Amino acid sequence: MREALLVVWALGLVIRTNAQVPVVQQALNAVNADSLVWRLERLSGEVPVDVGNGDELILSRNKYQPGNALAAQWLQQEFARMGFAPMVQPFGAAGQNVLAVKEGQVHPERKVLICAHYDAMPGGTTAPGADDDGSGVCSVLEAARVLAGTTFENTLVFALWDEEEQGLIGSAYHAAAAAGNDEEITAVINMDAIGYDGDGDGLMRIHTRPVANSIAIKDSALVVNTTYGLGLPIAINNPGETYSDHASFWNQGYGAILVIEDFDDDPNPHYHTPSDQLQYLDTAYWRGLAQLAIGTAAVMAVPVIDAGMPEDRGNGALAIYPNPARDKVEVRMPAGTMADVFPVITDPTGRAVRDVLTSRIASNGWIMDLSGLVPGVYLLRAQDGAKLLTGRLVRWP
């Protein structure tokens, strides 16, 4: 059974650390409502696009309408305009997934996907699909824009799926191909309908399931919500629904989450109709959900900081690198910490986690072996006299 409307203010009562990564904060600050709207006006047919044939309107992105192929061309053009080399992944008779890749500099084989689907409903010649899923598509494009200049350890894939409305066909093709090639996908953050808030309560949902590290990805999103001051009210669906592209990755054993508006209790009345238009979206609400997904993708991709050394944040915070981590993590104490102070790992309830091997590497530095930890979110604590030093750690599988 789905958890009963667990409204989470993102672990805020437990995790009160300030372990912000500056480049992530800068990217989230750069997420721009005008940029989101500018692209959606074009994707939903309100403003013409020009892909080389003069001005044309994308009137319908239904798979069986010419606007679907026109949209695919325009999406490639947008990725190229931001400096990426867009790729088309063909499948079936005429399916086209549109992808852009930012290769990781430390672990290029580890992939983090931020994704949405660009096809739309209903059938016929008018299917603007502004919320479903123009809101998600334009947020993926915004992610590419604000993260283009950041260096990451892992590879970021900006993915736009085709034929979701026909049964998740495009994402299922990609996920099956990735599994068949033994690709290492460490996280999938899927956005599907993130712009409608009819009752104005701001509530959004994250769908997750106990598949691979899906729960840990959800936990990372909750931490992003508080660490970067987004303050979104979040309901968790666990086990989450399988009606969008994240389910294609669950089916292949990959970790994934769905970021979505409150589709359960406040559904968009224009869903799958010709009136699914930009005018009915709440742009401030939309921007917040986009920031959450973009921040989660950035954290999971692990920004490279200072040539691989942990950042000294001071102010009572422990510096932790890499974070998220898989096998080992380096922990640095602030300058001036007493020599006999050492870090302890606790779960979010404050209970100490045992059997974590810790070895000193400097007067204020430690290496911690995480191999015995279950993937998830942890706290690091160190008592320096009357001062409590803290940090937040995410462990990947």
Beta strands, then each sheet from edge to edge (+ up, - down):
strand 1: 6-8
strand 2: 87-91
strand 3: 95-102
strand 4: 107-117
strand 5: 154-161
strand 6: 184-191
strand 7: 204-207
strand 8: 234-237
strand 9: 256-261
strand 10: 319-321
strand 11: 328-332
strand 12: 344-346
strand 13: 358-362
strand 14: 365-369
strand 15: 376-384
strand 16: 387-395
sheet 1: 1+ 8- 7- 9+ 6+ 4+ 5+ 3- 2+
sheet 2: 10+ 11- 14+ 13-
sheet 3: 12+ 15- 16+
end
